[in-house]
Amino acid sequence: MKQLCNCAVLASLAFGASIVAAEEPAFETYPKIVDFAFVEEQAVVPRRDDVTIVDSRPERKFNKGHIPVAVNISDTLFEDQKDRLPENKDDLLVFYCGGLKCPLSHKSAFKAEDLGYTNIRVYAAGYPDWTANGGLAGVSPKYVKKMVEGGDGVLVDARPPRKFNKGHVTGAVSVPTTRFDEMHDALPEDKDTELVFYCGGYRCTLSVKGAMKAKELGYTNAKVFQAGYPAWEDAYGSEELAIKEAGEEGLIAIDSFMNILENHPDEVYLVDVRDQAEVDMDGTFASAQVIPIDTLLEQIADMPSDKPTVFFCSNGARAGEAYDFVNMKRSDMKAYFLEAEVAFKKQPLPEVSLLD
C-alpha cells in the first residue's frame, strides 16, 4: 500500500539499510529504502546483469552528473521510456533522484511495481548523497560533446594506445590506466581541472580505475563517461566524421556539411526536403534521399535511426522545419539541418554560402 510521508525519520526497511531525514515533504514514499552502502555494492563496473540503477530525473540533470552505471528513465516520461527496464521482472531495480525532497524516484518505483517488478528499492537520499559520500560522478555523451566543443576540462582515454589509435573521441588525451604512472604527465598541472575518463563501455573498468588514480594524485574533479567510446560512436559517429554544430542546437556548420559531402557521404542520411520539381531542375547529391517537406510527416515514422540524418534545402527554412518535426516525433533519431544558401546547378558538389 502506498503511504503518505509526514514523518521525520525513514526507518530501516530493506536489508538493514536506513536513511535518516531531518524533514520530509508530504508525498507518497516507497516503503523499501536503501542507503549509499547498499547502492555502492550494486553500482559496480562491470555493470551487473541482474541489477538496474535508474536515474528518475530529467535528462538535462542526468547529463550533468549521475551514478556511472545508471540508466536515465525520467519519471515524467516513464511510459515512453519503460522499455529501458529489464525484461526479467525479478531483477533488482534501484531508483534515485535529487535527494530526500525529490518524489520522482518514489513515483517511478510505484509505476514499476504496477508493471509487475518484484524487487524494487529506492535510494531516497539520491544523487546528492552519492557524491557527498565520494561516489564518482558519471556524465553523458551530450555532456562530453559540449565539453569537447567548449574546450573545457580534459577528456582522458583510459584504453590501451592501440585502441586509442584506431579511434577516439575528438580532443581526448591518451593516458592508459595500465600505464598511468608513466604517462600521467599528460594531465594538466592544475589539480582543480575537470577530468573525464572513458574507456570501452559499461563492462570496462579502466575509466573508473583511471579516475580513482587521478583522485589519489590530488585531482579534485575527476569524473567518468562510463558509456564510453561505443556510446560516443553511436551518438556522433567516428572521430573523422565529428559533426560540428554552429551554435544553435542541431544546426550543422557549413564546413562540417561539406566534409560530409566530400569524405563521408555514406556515414549519414542526407535528406533533400525541396519539392521534386526543384530537384528535377537543379539536381541533388547522389547519396541524398528526396523527401519533400510536404510529405515528410507521412514518412517520418519509417525513417532509419542507425546513422545521423542531415536535412538540407535551398536556404535552410524547410530543412529547419524538418529538424523540428524529428524532434517532435522521433526522439530516437539524431538529426541536423543546414541553414545556408545552396546552389546545386547539377554539379557534383553544390556552392554553399552563409545567408545574407
Secondary structure, DSSP 8 states (H G I E B T S, - for coil): --EE---SEEEEEETTEEEE-S---SSEE-S-B--HHHHHHHS-SS--TTEEEEE-S-HHHHHH-B-TT-EE--GGGHHHHGGGS-S-TTSEEEEE-SSTT--HHHHHHHHHHHTT---EEEETTHHHHHHHTT--EE--HHHHHHHHHHT-SEEEE-S-HHHHHH---TT-EE--GGGHHHHGGGS-S-TTS-EEEE-SSTT--HHHHHHHHHHHTT-S-EEEETTHHHHHHHHH--TTT---B-SSTTBB-HHHHHHHHHH-TTSSEEEE-S-HHHHHHH---TT-EE--HHHHHHHGGG---SS-EEEE-SSSHHHHHHHHHHHHH-TT--EEE--SEEE-TT-SS-EEE---
